[in-house]
Amino acid sequence: MFSGCCEKKFEVEPVEVIYSDGKSYVCPDLSLYDMKVPLSYINDTIGISLEANEVMFAVAHFGSLVGCCPTDIRIDDFVQI
């Protein structure tokens, strides 16, 4: 894996990409954003049947901040740099 050769191993680092027309973008976009995801969508996509608290526990286990809405799971996805 290439990341093992870098100074800070296994960390995601943003890179500025500059196109020939002068436009530039920073990739990947590591900014915070909110997602409102219906519990039914999560269960149907994965093919399982979990309660809201079980999904929240699983998502939090992967390092995301989670809050619960009445019928939806609210996920504040963030990447710590």
N, C-alpha and C positions, 0 to 999 in steps of 0.2 A: 504494500500500500504506500502510495507516494507520501502521505502525511507523516509517515514514520521517518522520513528523511528531512523534515522541516525542523526549524529551530524550536518551535512550540509544537510538539507532537500531538496529533489528533485533535487539533482545534480548527474551527472554521474561521477563516479570515476573509473579510470583504476585499474585493479587488475592483479597481476602477477600470472599466472597459471603455476605450475611446475609439469611436468609429471614424472613418475617413471623412465624413461630412462634419466632423467637429462635435457631434453629440457624444455625451458620456453618461454612463450608468454605473452604479455600484452594485455588484452582484456578489453573493446573494443578498437580497434585501432582508436585513436582520431586525427591522423595526417591529415594534409590538403591534398587535392587532387583535381585535375581538372577533370571536366566531360564536354564532348562536346556532347550535346544532340540535335538531329534534332527536329525542331518545330513540324514536322508532327508526330514524335514518341510520343511526349508529348500529342498532341491533340488526336491521335488515341487511346492511352492507357487510357486516362481519359474519352474519348467519348464526347469531346466538341470541339469547334472550336474557339480558341483564337488567337489574333495577338501576335507577338513577345513581344511588349511592355506590354501587359496584363499579359503574362506568367512571364516576368521579374519582374513585380510589385508583383505578387503573391509569387514568389520564394523569393524575397527580404523580403517580409512580414514575412516569416518564419526564417529569420536570416541568409540567405546565401548571398554571394557576387555574383552579376550577371553582365555579360557583353554580348553584342550581336555581333554575327558574321553575315555575310550576309544572310545565310539561316538557321543558327543554333542558338540555345541559348547556351551560355557558362556559366556554373555554377561553381564557386569556392566554394565548400562546406566546411564550417569550423565550428568547435565547440569551443566555448569560455569556457575555464576552469577557 
